[in-house]
Amino acid sequence: MSAAPRRPKQVLSQSIAADLEADILLGQIAAGTRLDEAALARRFGVSRTPVREALQIVVGRALAVRQPFRGVVVSDISVERIHQLFEAMGEIEALCGRYAAQRMTTEERAALRREHGAMAGMVRAGDAAGYEEANTRFHQLIYSGSHNEDLAEIAETMRMKLAPFRRTQLADAARIAKSNAEHDQITAAILERDGPAADLALRRHLLLAAQAMLEKWEASRGEPIPRQSKAS
């Protein structure tokens, strides 16, 4: 019997990074903790190379920083920082959605409809991993559908920053079902060429995603979430 195929190094480093990001966001690795390459290599049963690459990903997403004489140290991720990230993403995606509703080609609209239909099946099957991947494609179709390369590039950069936060809140089956219901409104608005409705639906979608993330934060850390006093 042949041995199981080894995962490509890039996939392995991404998997390790995803695990570390979840641990950081859920408070299982505290702010200020040094992420030691050798210890992590033992934990994941791998060499130090994929761990080093994983740490680079985590640093690139601002969940850790490199400090002189200490190496990679977990950042202090505040509730306010999470609010700011989702607020910025909401504005960017809302604009992408408004333009996509006006500018998407017939083929692009069909692709969005197909992706959304496939995601409904994933919700019914409880396929969280498949839904997460499809969710990325769904939002990227909206970015490209804006037909504004600079805006799409900004959106993709922000998506990478938010990836660990979105992944964490989409680990919950109930949130996945709600997310897909929110996609119903987004898809309908874009297909009906209703820019203002697409704008509003995407803003609401990001707001609810932020709330879901912060509820997980509160539950995992036992810390009450500071409520923003300013009007939204």
C-alpha positions as CSV (number, residue, x, y, z in Angstrom):
1,M,0.0,0.0,0.0
2,S,1.5,3.3,-1.1
3,A,2.0,6.2,1.4
4,A,-0.5,9.0,1.5
5,P,0.6,11.9,-0.8
6,R,2.3,14.8,0.9
7,R,0.6,18.1,0.8
8,P,2.3,20.8,-1.2
9,K,4.5,23.0,1.0
10,Q,2.4,26.1,0.1
11,V,-0.8,24.4,1.1
12,L,0.8,23.2,4.3
13,S,2.0,26.6,5.3
14,Q,-1.4,28.1,4.6
15,S,-3.1,25.4,6.8
16,I,-0.7,26.1,9.6
17,A,-1.3,29.9,9.3
18,A,-5.0,29.3,9.4
19,D,-4.8,27.3,12.6
20,L,-2.5,30.0,14.2
21,E,-4.9,32.8,13.1
22,A,-7.9,31.1,14.6
23,D,-6.0,30.5,17.9
24,I,-5.0,34.2,18.0
25,L,-8.5,35.5,17.2
26,L,-10.2,33.2,19.8
27,G,-7.7,34.1,22.5
28,Q,-6.1,30.7,22.7
29,I,-2.7,32.4,22.0
30,A,-2.5,35.6,24.0
31,A,-1.2,38.9,22.8
32,G,2.5,39.3,23.4
33,T,3.2,35.5,23.1
34,R,6.3,34.7,21.1
35,L,5.6,32.3,18.2
36,D,8.6,30.0,18.4
37,E,9.4,28.2,15.1
38,A,10.9,25.1,16.7
39,A,7.9,24.7,19.1
40,L,5.4,25.2,16.3
41,A,7.2,22.7,14.1
42,R,6.9,20.1,16.9
43,R,3.2,21.0,17.4
44,F,2.4,20.5,13.7
45,G,4.8,17.7,13.1
46,V,6.6,19.5,10.2
47,S,9.9,21.0,9.5
48,R,10.6,24.6,10.3
49,T,10.3,25.8,6.7
50,P,6.5,25.7,6.4
51,V,6.2,27.1,9.9
52,R,8.5,30.0,8.8
53,E,6.2,30.6,5.8
54,A,3.1,30.4,7.9
55,L,4.5,33.0,10.3
56,Q,5.1,35.3,7.4
57,I,1.4,35.0,6.4
58,V,0.3,35.7,10.0
59,V,2.6,38.8,10.1
60,G,1.3,39.9,6.7
61,R,-2.2,40.0,8.1
62,A,-1.1,42.1,11.1
63,L,-2.0,39.3,13.6
64,A,1.7,39.2,14.7
65,V,4.7,41.5,14.4
66,R,8.5,40.9,14.2
67,Q,10.4,42.4,17.1
68,P,14.1,42.7,17.5
69,F,15.7,40.0,19.6
70,R,12.3,38.3,20.1
71,G,11.2,37.2,16.7
72,V,7.5,36.9,15.8
73,V,5.1,38.1,18.6
74,V,1.3,38.0,18.7
75,S,-0.3,41.4,18.2
76,D,-2.8,42.9,20.5
77,I,-6.0,42.7,18.4
78,S,-8.5,45.1,19.8
79,V,-12.3,45.2,19.3
80,E,-11.9,48.6,17.8
81,R,-9.5,47.3,15.2
82,I,-12.0,44.6,14.2
83,H,-14.7,47.3,13.8
84,Q,-12.4,49.4,11.7
85,L,-11.5,46.5,9.3
86,F,-15.1,45.5,8.7
87,E,-16.2,49.1,8.4
88,A,-13.6,49.7,5.7
89,M,-14.5,46.5,3.9
90,G,-18.2,47.3,4.0
91,E,-17.6,50.6,2.3
92,I,-15.3,49.1,-0.4
93,E,-17.6,46.1,-1.1
94,A,-20.7,48.3,-1.2
95,L,-19.1,50.4,-3.9
96,C,-18.1,47.2,-5.8
97,G,-21.6,46.0,-5.5
98,R,-23.1,49.2,-6.7
99,Y,-20.9,49.2,-9.8
100,A,-21.3,45.5,-10.4
101,A,-25.1,45.9,-10.5
102,Q,-24.6,48.5,-13.2
103,R,-21.7,47.1,-15.2
104,M,-21.7,43.3,-15.0
105,T,-22.0,41.5,-18.3
106,T,-24.6,38.8,-18.9
107,E,-22.0,36.1,-18.5
108,E,-20.7,37.6,-15.2
109,R,-24.3,37.8,-13.9
110,A,-24.8,34.1,-14.8
111,A,-21.6,33.2,-13.0
112,L,-22.7,35.0,-9.9
113,R,-26.1,33.2,-10.0
114,R,-24.4,29.8,-10.4
115,E,-21.9,30.4,-7.6
116,H,-24.8,31.5,-5.3
117,G,-26.8,28.5,-6.2
118,A,-23.9,26.1,-5.5
119,M,-23.4,27.7,-2.1
120,A,-27.0,27.0,-1.1
121,G,-26.2,23.3,-1.6
122,M,-23.2,23.6,0.6
123,V,-25.3,25.1,3.4
124,R,-27.7,22.2,3.2
125,A,-24.8,19.7,3.2
126,G,-23.1,21.5,6.1
127,D,-19.9,21.9,4.0
128,A,-18.2,24.7,5.9
129,A,-14.9,24.3,4.1
130,G,-16.5,24.3,0.7
131,Y,-18.7,27.3,1.6
132,E,-15.6,29.3,2.7
133,E,-13.9,28.8,-0.6
134,A,-17.1,29.5,-2.5
135,N,-17.6,32.7,-0.4
136,T,-14.3,34.0,-1.6
137,R,-15.2,33.3,-5.2
138,F,-18.6,34.9,-4.7
139,H,-17.1,38.2,-3.4
140,Q,-14.4,38.2,-6.0
141,L,-17.0,38.0,-8.8
142,I,-18.5,41.2,-7.4
143,Y,-15.0,42.9,-7.3
144,S,-14.2,42.0,-10.9
145,G,-17.8,42.8,-11.9
146,S,-17.3,46.4,-10.8
147,H,-15.1,46.8,-13.9
148,N,-12.8,49.1,-12.0
149,E,-9.3,47.5,-11.7
150,D,-8.1,49.8,-8.9
151,L,-11.2,49.3,-6.8
152,A,-11.0,45.5,-7.3
153,E,-7.4,45.5,-6.2
154,I,-8.2,47.5,-3.1
155,A,-11.0,45.1,-2.3
156,E,-8.8,42.1,-2.7
157,T,-6.1,43.5,-0.5
158,M,-8.7,44.1,2.2
159,R,-10.2,40.7,1.7
160,M,-6.8,39.2,2.5
161,K,-6.6,41.2,5.7
162,L,-10.0,40.1,6.8
163,A,-9.6,36.4,5.7
164,P,-8.9,35.1,9.2
165,F,-11.8,37.0,10.7
166,R,-14.2,35.8,8.1
167,R,-12.9,32.3,8.3
168,T,-13.5,32.3,12.1
169,Q,-17.1,33.5,12.0
170,L,-17.9,31.2,9.0
171,A,-16.9,28.1,11.1
172,D,-20.3,28.3,12.7
173,A,-23.1,26.5,10.8
174,A,-25.8,28.9,11.9
175,R,-23.7,31.9,10.6
176,I,-23.2,30.1,7.3
177,A,-26.9,29.8,6.8
178,K,-27.4,33.5,7.7
179,S,-24.5,34.5,5.4
180,N,-26.1,32.7,2.5
181,A,-29.5,34.4,3.2
182,E,-27.7,37.7,3.0
183,H,-26.2,36.7,-0.3
184,D,-29.8,36.1,-1.5
185,Q,-30.3,39.9,-1.2
186,I,-27.0,40.8,-2.7
187,T,-27.4,38.5,-5.7
188,A,-31.0,39.7,-6.3
189,A,-30.0,43.3,-6.2
190,I,-27.1,42.8,-8.7
191,L,-29.2,40.7,-11.1
192,E,-31.9,43.3,-11.0
193,R,-29.3,46.0,-11.8
194,D,-30.3,47.8,-8.6
195,G,-27.1,49.6,-7.5
196,P,-28.4,51.3,-4.4
197,A,-29.9,48.0,-3.1
198,A,-26.7,46.1,-3.8
199,D,-24.8,48.8,-1.9
200,L,-27.1,48.5,1.1
201,A,-27.1,44.7,1.1
202,L,-23.3,44.5,1.1
203,R,-23.0,47.1,3.9
204,R,-25.5,45.1,6.0
205,H,-23.7,41.8,5.1
206,L,-20.3,43.1,6.4
207,L,-22.0,44.6,9.5
208,L,-23.6,41.3,10.4
209,A,-20.3,39.5,9.7
210,A,-18.5,41.8,12.1
211,Q,-21.2,41.2,14.8
212,A,-20.9,37.5,14.4
213,M,-17.1,37.7,14.7
214,L,-17.3,39.9,17.8
215,E,-19.8,37.5,19.4
216,K,-17.3,34.6,19.0
217,W,-14.7,36.9,20.4
218,E,-16.8,37.6,23.5
219,A,-17.7,33.9,24.0
220,S,-14.1,32.7,23.6
221,R,-12.4,35.3,25.8
222,G,-15.2,35.9,28.3
223,E,-14.8,39.7,27.7
224,P,-17.8,41.9,27.0
225,I,-17.8,43.7,23.7
226,P,-17.5,47.5,23.9
227,R,-20.4,48.9,22.0
228,Q,-19.8,51.8,19.6
229,S,-21.6,54.9,20.7
230,K,-21.4,56.7,17.3
231,A,-24.3,56.3,14.9
232,S,-23.7,54.0,12.0
